[in-house]
Amino acid sequence: MGTVADPFILRPATQTENASLGGLIDEVEGQFATMFVNARNSLRARAAAIDPQLSPIGYKVLAIIWRDGARQQGCVAEEMEVDKALMSRTIKQLEQFGLVERSIDPSDGRAMLVSMTEQARGRFDATVSRARRVLHDRLADWDIDEVRRFTDLLAKLNESPL
């Protein structure tokens, strides 16, 4: 796993920056807090749409497998930066729900590949489709230049170092 920069290390601000940006940055922080709560609630709703007992971590495992195809359990644990024992329990639960299957990895007979069942793939596809419709509906009334600017600003924020 790669090292992640500490997001709480702040560079010293100048007096001009404090006076002109402080309040605006506080507003941005508040909007991010709201967005994170909404994202967490959306994740829970997506998980429940697949199976009422599916946990958010189970949903995240399914998302990785949906995106990448069959993966070794250890690789999924590493990507999610979680303990292998937690991943083992999560995969076992996903199996019990009929959402994943394990098979021997043909490239390494000692390892098991985890893949989505067709039932899980269909349910996951439906949740992704609904989420995309919601985003489209929320942005449909925006001017195209606003959407472009929003995209550019998000890209700029995501490209900046933590």
Buried (B, 14 or more C-beta within 10 A) or exposed (E): EEEEEEEEEEEEEEEEEEEEEEEEEEEEEEEEEEEEEEEEEBBBEBBBBBBEEBBEBBBBBBBBBBEEEBBBBEBBBBBBEBEEEEBEEBBEBBBEBEBBBBEEBEEEEEEBBBBBBEEBBEBBEEBEEBBEEEEEEEEEEEEEEEEEEEEEEEEEEEEEEE
